[in-house]
Amino acid sequence: MRPPAIKKKRIGALRRELVARRYAIPKLQRNFVWDAGRAAKLLDSIYRNIPIGSIFLWEMERKAANLIRQSSAVLPHYDPDHKQIWFVIDGQQRLSVIHQAFAGETKINDRGREIHFSRLCFVAAATAEQRDSQRIVYRRPIGKHLVPLVDILALDWRVRLKGKPAWMMKQIADCRHRILNYPVPIVTVAQASLEEIGEVFIRVNSQGMRITSADRAIAIMGEMDIRAMAEDVRQRLAAKSFRLEGVDPILMGFNLIHEKPNGRGVPPKLETMAARWSRELNSGKANVKQFEKTWDRYQRSFLSAVDYLRSHFWVYDESYLPSANMPATLASYFYHHPGQPHTKARKEIRKWFWATGVAQRYSGRGYHQNLVADAQLFADLARGKSRTFVLESQLDPIATIQNAEYSSKAARTRVYFCLLAASRPRYLENGEPINLSTDIASYANVAHRHHIFPKGQLHAHFPASVYNGLCNICFLVSQDNLAIGMKLPRVYLSACRDENRQRFARVVRSHLIPAGPSGGVWQKGTAAAFEKFRSERLQLICAAFEEQAGMRIFRR
C-alpha cells in the first residue's frame, strides 16, 4: 500500500463534491448510527474551530464499483460516470452530518430513530453567558433566535432570512463563514488491496467509534457482501416491527451453526470465521453457491426463531428481548428442524428462555460457552435426542429481582416485563385485558410503567433504587396511571375492590399484585406498608417466573 496523501478541504468544497456524488460507501462500512444530539455537537465543534478528525478515503478505479453498498444511505449515492471512486473508509458519519446540514432532510438512523436535519439550528441571539455553551443545537426552529442551518448554508440565505435584524444577520453571516471555511483533513490511499483496506478499517475504527465483531468480520469478507445479507434479515424483521440494533446476533447465529467450537467450547471469533469463509469463497463458484444455500436456510431459521419468541414468550418487540443473541441460539433448533418444536423441545425452550433471561446467562464472563452449549442443546433436540436444559446454579431472589431497577436495560429487567405481559394484565378501570401490542407497544414507554406505591410517597423513606425496583412496577396504560397520581394503593385499589370484588381479584392477579386481606397494600404507615408489600411481591414474582419456566430458578 502506498503512503497516503494528506490535504485539507474546506467544507464548502466538500459540499460540492458530495452534491457531485463523488463519494461511495464500501460494503464493509456500517449504516448511519449517529443520533441528533451527536450531529449537533459535531457542527458546534466546526463552528468553534475544534478538530473533528480526518476523513479517510480509498481511491479506486471504476472497475471496483462492485464493492459499493447500494442500500439507501444518508449520503448521496455515487455517480458511476466518475472515473475514480472515493470510498469512505473512515468519516462516513461526519460526512453524512455535513451533507445533511445543507440538505435538511429527514432520515432514519440504524436504530430506527428519525432525525429531522432541518431542526439543526444556530442560536443566533446568545447572551454573554450562553456564548460558551452549545451554539448549534437540535431543536424545532421556533422563535426568532433559533435559525435553521439549512437556511444559513443555502445559496439564497439572504433571501430566506430577509427581515432579520442587522445585528442578527451579522452573527448568522459569521456562522455561515465559519462552517463553509472550516478545513477538514482528507487522507487518501490509492492502489491498496481489499485486504489492506479491511485492516485499515479495523485499525482506524478501533480508535474511535466502537467496532463490533461483525464489523471486523465484514471488513475481512472481501467481495462477498455479508453485511447486505445480514441487513436483509434485519429489514425483514423491521417490516414486522422488530428491529435489532445491529447485525452481530445474525452473524453470531450463523457462526454457531456453521462453525465447530474449539476444545474450550467456544466458537471461533467472527473475524476468524470470516477469514476462512473468504478463503473458501475465493477458491471457486461452487463454494459460493454452497455458502449462499447454507445462508438461505439459516436466515429462514433465524426468522422462525424470532417468530417463536414473539408468539410464545410475549417478546412483542426488540425492547422485550432479554438478549439479542437469544434468536441466534434458538435458530439452531429451526435450522435442524424447520417445523414447529415438538412437546419435549417446547418444554426445554421454555426453561431456557425464562432461566436465561433471569440469570443473564448471555452477559458477563462465560457467556460464549453458554451460547455454544445452548445452540448444541437445540440442535440435539431438533434431531430427536433426549436433552434437558439445566440452570448452572439457583439464584438469590433479593439480588436478582428485588435489587434490580425497572429503568435498566439488563436481561432480567426485560424478561421481567415479558413476565408481566405473560400474566395478561387488565385495565384497572373496567377489568378488560390490556392489548399490549397496541396500547403499550414497548415496555420502554415510561407512561405505561406504573409505580404501585407512588415514588412521590416513598422518596422521603427510601432511596430511589428501592422504590424504582422491579417489585414496585407493573404495566398500566397512561390514562389509568394519570388517574391514580399520588394515591397510595390502599386508596386506589380499595375503590376498585369495592366496585366489583370478582373483577378486582382478576385485575390484581393479572398484575402480580399481592392483595390478600392482611397484605401490605392495605396497611397504614407508608414505609411499613411498602416493606411488607415488597417482600410479598418478591415471592409472587419468583413463583410466577418458576411457573412460566416449569423449573426451579430461585434459592429458598
TORVEXGU-923313 format. One record per residue (C-alpha): x, y, z. Coordinates in nm, 2 decimals. Layout:
BEGIN
X | Y | Z
...
END
This chain:
BEGIN
0.00 | 0.00 | 0.00
0.14 | 0.34 | -0.10
0.19 | 0.61 | 0.17
-0.13 | 0.82 | 0.20
-0.17 | 1.17 | 0.06
-0.29 | 1.42 | 0.31
-0.45 | 1.76 | 0.23
-0.73 | 1.98 | 0.37
-1.06 | 2.07 | 0.20
-1.29 | 2.34 | 0.32
-1.65 | 2.23 | 0.39
-1.78 | 2.44 | 0.10
-1.56 | 2.23 | -0.14
-1.66 | 1.91 | 0.03
-2.02 | 2.00 | -0.01
-1.98 | 2.05 | -0.39
-1.81 | 1.71 | -0.42
-2.09 | 1.55 | -0.22
-2.35 | 1.70 | -0.45
-2.15 | 1.58 | -0.75
-2.18 | 1.23 | -0.59
-1.80 | 1.16 | -0.58
-1.81 | 0.96 | -0.26
-1.90 | 0.59 | -0.23
-1.98 | 0.38 | 0.08
-1.80 | 0.04 | 0.06
-1.97 | -0.28 | 0.17
-1.75 | -0.31 | 0.48
-1.90 | 0.01 | 0.62
-2.18 | 0.02 | 0.87
-2.50 | 0.22 | 0.84
-2.56 | 0.58 | 0.97
-2.57 | 0.53 | 1.35
-2.54 | 0.88 | 1.50
-2.83 | 1.05 | 1.67
-2.94 | 1.41 | 1.65
-2.75 | 1.52 | 1.96
-2.42 | 1.39 | 1.83
-2.49 | 1.56 | 1.49
-2.54 | 1.89 | 1.66
-2.22 | 1.86 | 1.86
-2.02 | 1.79 | 1.55
-2.14 | 2.10 | 1.38
-2.09 | 2.30 | 1.70
-1.73 | 2.18 | 1.71
-1.69 | 2.30 | 1.35
-1.84 | 2.64 | 1.44
-1.59 | 2.67 | 1.72
-1.30 | 2.55 | 1.50
-1.24 | 2.25 | 1.72
-1.07 | 1.95 | 1.54
-1.32 | 1.68 | 1.43
-1.07 | 1.43 | 1.29
-0.98 | 1.34 | 0.94
-1.18 | 1.18 | 0.65
-1.01 | 0.86 | 0.53
-1.06 | 0.78 | 0.16
-0.97 | 0.49 | -0.06
-0.92 | 0.59 | -0.42
-1.00 | 0.31 | -0.67
-1.07 | 0.28 | -1.04
-1.43 | 0.24 | -1.16
-1.39 | -0.13 | -1.20
-1.42 | -0.16 | -0.82
-1.78 | -0.05 | -0.84
-1.89 | -0.40 | -0.72
-1.77 | -0.30 | -0.38
-2.01 | -0.02 | -0.34
-2.30 | -0.05 | -0.09
-2.62 | 0.00 | -0.29
-2.85 | 0.03 | 0.01
-3.02 | 0.36 | 0.10
-2.79 | 0.60 | 0.29
-2.78 | 0.94 | 0.44
-2.52 | 1.04 | 0.19
-2.59 | 1.08 | -0.19
-2.53 | 0.77 | -0.40
-2.21 | 0.76 | -0.60
-2.23 | 0.87 | -0.97
-2.09 | 0.59 | -1.18
-1.99 | 0.84 | -1.45
-1.68 | 0.94 | -1.25
-1.36 | 0.77 | -1.35
-1.24 | 0.73 | -0.99
-1.42 | 0.61 | -0.69
-1.35 | 0.77 | -0.35
-1.45 | 0.50 | -0.09
-1.52 | 0.65 | 0.25
-1.32 | 0.42 | 0.49
-1.35 | 0.65 | 0.80
-1.56 | 0.96 | 0.84
-1.90 | 0.84 | 0.69
-2.09 | 0.96 | 1.00
-1.92 | 1.31 | 0.99
-1.97 | 1.34 | 0.61
-2.33 | 1.24 | 0.65
-2.39 | 1.51 | 0.91
-2.21 | 1.78 | 0.70
-2.42 | 1.69 | 0.39
-2.75 | 1.69 | 0.58
-2.67 | 2.03 | 0.74
-2.71 | 2.16 | 0.38
-2.98 | 1.92 | 0.27
-3.20 | 1.94 | 0.58
-3.37 | 1.60 | 0.50
-3.54 | 1.36 | 0.74
-3.35 | 1.03 | 0.78
-3.38 | 0.72 | 1.00
-3.06 | 0.61 | 1.17
-2.96 | 0.24 | 1.22
-3.15 | 0.23 | 1.55
-3.48 | 0.33 | 1.38
-3.48 | 0.68 | 1.52
-3.60 | 0.96 | 1.30
-3.36 | 1.26 | 1.26
-3.50 | 1.58 | 1.12
-3.19 | 1.75 | 1.00
-3.39 | 2.07 | 0.93
-3.40 | 2.11 | 1.31
-3.03 | 2.17 | 1.34
-3.03 | 2.53 | 1.44
-2.79 | 2.81 | 1.52
-2.86 | 3.00 | 1.84
-2.83 | 3.35 | 1.69
-2.91 | 3.56 | 2.00
-2.67 | 3.43 | 2.26
-2.62 | 3.62 | 2.58
-2.27 | 3.66 | 2.72
-2.33 | 3.36 | 2.95
-2.46 | 3.15 | 2.66
-2.17 | 3.22 | 2.42
-1.96 | 2.95 | 2.59
-2.25 | 2.69 | 2.57
-2.35 | 2.50 | 2.26
-2.44 | 2.73 | 1.98
-2.56 | 2.47 | 1.73
-2.84 | 2.26 | 1.87
-3.11 | 2.02 | 1.76
-3.45 | 2.18 | 1.83
-3.76 | 2.28 | 1.64
-3.68 | 2.63 | 1.49
-3.95 | 2.81 | 1.70
-3.88 | 3.17 | 1.79
-3.67 | 3.42 | 1.61
-3.34 | 3.33 | 1.79
-3.32 | 2.97 | 1.65
-3.22 | 2.98 | 1.29
-3.21 | 2.66 | 1.08
-2.87 | 2.57 | 0.95
-3.02 | 2.46 | 0.62
-3.13 | 2.83 | 0.56
-2.79 | 2.97 | 0.68
-2.60 | 2.74 | 0.44
-2.83 | 2.79 | 0.14
-2.70 | 2.99 | -0.16
-3.00 | 3.22 | -0.12
-2.95 | 3.26 | 0.25
-3.01 | 3.64 | 0.25
-3.34 | 3.59 | 0.08
-3.45 | 3.32 | 0.31
-3.36 | 3.52 | 0.62
-3.48 | 3.85 | 0.49
-3.63 | 4.06 | 0.77
-3.39 | 3.95 | 1.04
-3.23 | 4.25 | 1.23
-2.89 | 4.36 | 1.12
-2.71 | 4.25 | 1.44
-2.86 | 3.90 | 1.40
-2.76 | 3.88 | 1.03
-2.41 | 3.97 | 1.13
-2.40 | 3.67 | 1.37
-2.56 | 3.45 | 1.10
-2.30 | 3.56 | 0.84
-2.02 | 3.47 | 1.08
-2.17 | 3.13 | 1.15
-2.20 | 3.06 | 0.77
-1.84 | 3.17 | 0.71
-1.70 | 2.96 | 0.99
-1.88 | 2.64 | 0.87
-1.81 | 2.69 | 0.49
-1.44 | 2.76 | 0.55
-1.37 | 2.50 | 0.81
-1.07 | 2.29 | 0.69
-1.13 | 1.92 | 0.70
-0.82 | 1.69 | 0.68
-0.85 | 1.44 | 0.40
-0.63 | 1.13 | 0.40
-0.64 | 0.94 | 0.06
-0.49 | 0.60 | -0.01
-0.46 | 0.47 | -0.36
-0.37 | 0.13 | -0.51
-0.44 | -0.06 | -0.19
-0.58 | -0.41 | -0.19
-0.91 | -0.50 | -0.04
-0.74 | -0.70 | 0.24
-0.52 | -0.40 | 0.32
-0.82 | -0.16 | 0.33
-1.01 | -0.41 | 0.56
-0.72 | -0.40 | 0.80
-0.71 | -0.02 | 0.78
-1.08 | 0.00 | 0.85
-1.04 | -0.21 | 1.16
-0.74 | -0.02 | 1.29
-0.89 | 0.33 | 1.23
-1.23 | 0.25 | 1.38
-1.08 | 0.07 | 1.68
-0.95 | 0.41 | 1.79
-1.29 | 0.59 | 1.76
-1.65 | 0.45 | 1.74
-1.69 | 0.11 | 1.89
-1.62 | -0.15 | 1.63
-1.81 | -0.48 | 1.68
-1.71 | -0.84 | 1.59
-1.95 | -0.82 | 1.30
-1.77 | -0.50 | 1.17
-1.44 | -0.69 | 1.18
-1.59 | -0.99 | 1.01
-1.75 | -0.79 | 0.73
-1.42 | -0.60 | 0.67
-1.24 | -0.93 | 0.62
-1.51 | -1.09 | 0.39
-1.39 | -0.90 | 0.08
-1.63 | -0.91 | -0.21
-1.90 | -1.12 | -0.05
-2.14 | -0.86 | 0.08
-2.22 | -1.03 | 0.41
-2.34 | -0.70 | 0.56
-2.61 | -0.67 | 0.29
-2.71 | -1.03 | 0.35
-2.74 | -0.97 | 0.73
-2.91 | -0.64 | 0.67
-3.18 | -0.81 | 0.46
-3.26 | -1.03 | 0.76
-3.28 | -0.71 | 0.98
-3.51 | -0.54 | 0.73
-3.75 | -0.84 | 0.72
-3.77 | -0.82 | 1.10
-3.82 | -0.44 | 1.08
-4.11 | -0.49 | 0.85
-4.27 | -0.69 | 1.13
-4.19 | -0.40 | 1.38
-3.90 | -0.60 | 1.52
-3.57 | -0.40 | 1.49
-3.24 | -0.54 | 1.60
-2.98 | -0.28 | 1.69
-2.71 | -0.44 | 1.47
-2.62 | -0.74 | 1.26
-2.40 | -0.90 | 1.52
-2.65 | -1.15 | 1.65
-2.74 | -1.26 | 1.30
-2.38 | -1.34 | 1.22
-2.33 | -1.49 | 1.56
-2.62 | -1.74 | 1.49
-2.46 | -1.84 | 1.16
-2.13 | -1.88 | 1.34
-2.29 | -2.11 | 1.60
-2.44 | -2.33 | 1.33
-2.17 | -2.32 | 1.07
-1.85 | -2.35 | 1.29
-1.72 | -2.61 | 1.53
-1.62 | -2.49 | 1.88
-1.27 | -2.53 | 2.00
-1.16 | -2.75 | 2.29
-1.29 | -2.49 | 2.54
-1.64 | -2.50 | 2.40
-1.60 | -2.15 | 2.24
-1.68 | -2.08 | 1.87
-1.41 | -1.90 | 1.67
-1.43 | -1.53 | 1.67
-1.64 | -1.38 | 1.39
-1.34 | -1.24 | 1.22
-1.16 | -1.58 | 1.23
-1.46 | -1.74 | 1.08
-1.49 | -1.47 | 0.82
-1.12 | -1.51 | 0.71
-1.18 | -1.88 | 0.65
-1.51 | -1.80 | 0.46
-1.33 | -1.55 | 0.24
-1.05 | -1.81 | 0.15
-1.31 | -2.07 | 0.07
-1.53 | -1.84 | -0.13
-1.24 | -1.72 | -0.34
-1.15 | -2.08 | -0.43
-1.44 | -2.14 | -0.67
-1.80 | -2.06 | -0.76
-1.92 | -2.40 | -0.62
-1.83 | -2.28 | -0.27
-2.01 | -1.95 | -0.33
-2.32 | -2.14 | -0.42
-2.30 | -2.37 | -0.12
-2.24 | -2.07 | 0.11
-2.55 | -1.89 | -0.03
-2.76 | -2.21 | 0.00
-2.65 | -2.25 | 0.36
-2.72 | -1.88 | 0.44
-3.06 | -1.90 | 0.28
-3.15 | -2.19 | 0.51
-3.00 | -2.02 | 0.81
-3.19 | -1.69 | 0.76
-3.52 | -1.87 | 0.75
-3.43 | -2.04 | 1.08
-3.33 | -1.71 | 1.24
-3.67 | -1.55 | 1.13
-3.85 | -1.86 | 1.27
-3.67 | -1.82 | 1.60
-3.78 | -1.46 | 1.63
-4.14 | -1.55 | 1.54
-4.14 | -1.82 | 1.81
-4.01 | -1.58 | 2.08
-4.28 | -1.33 | 1.99
-4.56 | -1.58 | 1.98
-4.47 | -1.79 | 2.29
-4.29 | -1.55 | 2.52
-4.45 | -1.22 | 2.47
-4.15 | -1.06 | 2.31
-4.36 | -0.80 | 2.13
-4.06 | -0.61 | 2.00
-3.68 | -0.59 | 2.05
-3.72 | -0.39 | 2.37
-3.86 | -0.71 | 2.54
-3.58 | -0.93 | 2.41
-3.36 | -1.02 | 2.71
-3.05 | -1.08 | 2.49
-3.00 | -1.00 | 2.12
-2.82 | -1.34 | 2.10
-3.13 | -1.54 | 2.20
-3.26 | -1.57 | 1.85
-2.91 | -1.67 | 1.74
-2.90 | -1.98 | 1.97
-3.27 | -2.07 | 1.91
-3.21 | -2.05 | 1.54
-3.01 | -2.37 | 1.58
-3.33 | -2.56 | 1.65
-3.51 | -2.44 | 1.35
-3.21 | -2.49 | 1.12
-3.21 | -2.86 | 1.20
-3.59 | -2.89 | 1.24
-3.78 | -2.64 | 1.01
-4.12 | -2.72 | 1.16
-4.26 | -2.62 | 1.50
-4.10 | -2.77 | 1.81
-4.23 | -3.10 | 1.94
-4.35 | -3.13 | 2.30
-4.02 | -3.22 | 2.46
-3.84 | -2.93 | 2.28
-4.11 | -2.68 | 2.37
-4.06 | -2.77 | 2.74
-3.69 | -2.72 | 2.72
-3.71 | -2.40 | 2.52
-3.95 | -2.27 | 2.78
-3.70 | -2.34 | 3.06
-3.42 | -2.19 | 2.86
-3.60 | -1.86 | 2.78
-3.70 | -1.77 | 3.14
-3.39 | -1.90 | 3.32
-3.15 | -1.74 | 3.07
-3.33 | -1.41 | 3.10
-3.34 | -1.40 | 3.48
-2.99 | -1.53 | 3.52
-2.85 | -1.31 | 3.25
-2.66 | -1.61 | 3.11
-2.57 | -1.42 | 2.79
-2.37 | -1.15 | 2.95
-2.05 | -1.13 | 3.15
-1.78 | -1.39 | 3.17
-1.85 | -1.73 | 3.02
-2.14 | -1.61 | 2.80
-1.97 | -1.76 | 2.49
-1.97 | -2.11 | 2.64
-2.34 | -2.07 | 2.73
-2.42 | -1.97 | 2.36
-2.24 | -2.28 | 2.23
-2.39 | -2.51 | 2.49
-2.75 | -2.38 | 2.42
-2.70 | -2.40 | 2.04
-2.59 | -2.76 | 2.07
-2.88 | -2.83 | 2.31
-3.13 | -2.71 | 2.05
-2.95 | -2.89 | 1.76
-2.97 | -3.22 | 1.96
-3.34 | -3.16 | 2.05
-3.42 | -3.09 | 1.68
-3.26 | -3.42 | 1.59
-3.47 | -3.60 | 1.84
-3.21 | -3.66 | 2.11
-3.32 | -3.66 | 2.48
-3.16 | -3.35 | 2.63
-3.25 | -3.13 | 2.93
-3.18 | -2.76 | 2.99
-3.01 | -2.72 | 3.32
-2.95 | -2.39 | 3.51
-2.60 | -2.38 | 3.64
-2.70 | -2.26 | 3.99
-3.01 | -2.13 | 4.16
-3.04 | -1.76 | 4.21
-3.07 | -1.53 | 4.51
-3.42 | -1.37 | 4.47
-3.32 | -1.05 | 4.65
-3.00 | -0.99 | 4.45
-3.17 | -1.09 | 4.12
-3.52 | -0.94 | 4.14
-3.56 | -0.71 | 4.44
-3.24 | -0.51 | 4.38
-3.30 | -0.47 | 4.00
-3.43 | -0.14 | 3.88
-3.70 | -0.10 | 3.62
-3.51 | 0.15 | 3.41
-3.22 | -0.09 | 3.35
-3.18 | -0.25 | 3.01
-3.04 | -0.56 | 3.16
-3.17 | -0.90 | 3.06
-3.36 | -0.97 | 3.38
-3.54 | -0.64 | 3.36
-3.65 | -0.71 | 3.01
-3.76 | -1.07 | 3.09
-3.95 | -0.92 | 3.39
-4.17 | -0.72 | 3.15
-4.22 | -1.04 | 2.94
-4.35 | -1.20 | 3.27
-4.59 | -0.91 | 3.32
-4.71 | -0.95 | 2.96
-4.74 | -1.32 | 3.01
-4.98 | -1.25 | 3.31
-5.21 | -1.08 | 3.06
-5.26 | -0.75 | 3.26
-5.60 | -0.59 | 3.28
-5.73 | -0.23 | 3.29
-5.79 | -0.12 | 3.65
-6.10 | 0.07 | 3.55
-6.30 | -0.20 | 3.38
-6.11 | -0.53 | 3.42
-6.08 | -0.58 | 3.04
-5.75 | -0.72 | 2.91
-5.49 | -0.46 | 2.80
-5.39 | -0.50 | 2.44
-5.02 | -0.49 | 2.49
-4.93 | -0.49 | 2.12
-5.13 | -0.17 | 2.06
-5.19 | 0.00 | 2.39
-4.84 | -0.03 | 2.52
-4.62 | -0.14 | 2.22
-4.29 | -0.11 | 2.40
-4.22 | -0.16 | 2.77
-3.97 | 0.13 | 2.73
-4.27 | 0.37 | 2.71
-4.24 | 0.53 | 3.06
-4.61 | 0.64 | 3.05
-4.71 | 0.28 | 3.09
-4.47 | 0.18 | 3.37
-4.66 | 0.22 | 3.70
-4.52 | 0.25 | 4.05
-4.77 | 0.06 | 4.26
-4.66 | 0.26 | 4.56
-4.61 | 0.62 | 4.41
-4.25 | 0.73 | 4.43
-4.36 | 1.07 | 4.55
-4.49 | 0.90 | 4.86
-4.17 | 0.69 | 4.91
-3.88 | 0.93 | 4.83
-3.88 | 1.06 | 5.19
-3.84 | 0.70 | 5.33
-3.63 | 0.51 | 5.07
-3.36 | 0.57 | 4.82
-3.46 | 0.57 | 4.45
-3.30 | 0.23 | 4.39
-3.56 | 0.08 | 4.63
-3.89 | 0.25 | 4.51
-3.77 | 0.21 | 4.14
-3.71 | -0.16 | 4.19
-3.90 | -0.42 | 3.99
-4.11 | -0.52 | 4.29
-4.28 | -0.19 | 4.27
-4.35 | -0.18 | 3.90
-4.64 | -0.31 | 3.69
-4.79 | -0.23 | 3.35
-5.07 | 0.03 | 3.34
-5.19 | 0.23 | 3.05
-5.13 | 0.60 | 3.08
-5.49 | 0.71 | 3.15
-5.51 | 0.47 | 3.45
-5.17 | 0.59 | 3.56
-5.27 | 0.96 | 3.55
-5.60 | 0.89 | 3.73
-5.41 | 0.73 | 4.02
-5.15 | 1.00 | 4.05
-5.00 | 1.02 | 4.41
-5.27 | 0.80 | 4.57
-5.14 | 0.51 | 4.78
-5.26 | 0.16 | 4.68
-5.49 | 0.12 | 4.98
-5.68 | 0.42 | 4.84
-5.70 | 0.35 | 4.47
-5.72 | -0.03 | 4.50
-5.99 | -0.02 | 4.76
-6.21 | 0.18 | 4.52
-6.16 | -0.09 | 4.25
-6.23 | -0.37 | 4.50
-6.54 | -0.21 | 4.64
-6.69 | -0.17 | 4.30
-6.66 | -0.53 | 4.19
-6.47 | -0.79 | 4.40
-6.46 | -1.06 | 4.14
-6.32 | -0.83 | 3.88
-6.08 | -0.68 | 4.13
-5.93 | -1.03 | 4.20
-5.87 | -1.08 | 3.83
-5.71 | -0.74 | 3.79
-5.46 | -0.77 | 4.08
-5.38 | -1.13 | 3.98
-5.30 | -1.01 | 3.63
-5.05 | -0.75 | 3.76
-4.89 | -0.99 | 4.01
-5.01 | -0.77 | 4.30
-5.04 | -0.94 | 4.64
-5.38 | -0.81 | 4.77
-5.48 | -1.06 | 5.04
-5.68 | -0.92 | 5.34
-5.37 | -0.87 | 5.55
-5.14 | -0.76 | 5.26
-4.91 | -0.46 | 5.27
-5.12 | -0.27 | 5.01
-5.39 | -0.22 | 5.27
-5.17 | -0.12 | 5.57
-5.14 | 0.23 | 5.71
-4.79 | 0.38 | 5.76
-4.63 | 0.42 | 5.42
-4.28 | 0.28 | 5.50
-4.40 | -0.03 | 5.69
-4.67 | -0.10 | 5.43
-4.42 | -0.08 | 5.14
-4.17 | -0.30 | 5.31
-4.43 | -0.57 | 5.37
-4.57 | -0.53 | 5.01
-4.22 | -0.55 | 4.86
-4.15 | -0.88 | 5.04
-4.49 | -1.03 | 4.94
-4.45 | -0.92 | 4.58
-4.10 | -1.06 | 4.55
-4.23 | -1.41 | 4.64
-4.52 | -1.37 | 4.39
-4.28 | -1.27 | 4.11
-4.04 | -1.55 | 4.18
-4.32 | -1.80 | 4.19
-4.46 | -1.66 | 3.86
-4.11 | -1.70 | 3.69
-4.08 | -2.06 | 3.80
-4.44 | -2.14 | 3.69
-4.37 | -2.00 | 3.35
-4.03 | -2.18 | 3.32
-4.16 | -2.51 | 3.46
-3.84 | -2.54 | 3.67
-3.68 | -2.42 | 3.99
-3.49 | -2.09 | 3.94
-3.45 | -1.93 | 4.29
-3.30 | -2.04 | 4.61
-3.54 | -2.08 | 4.90
END
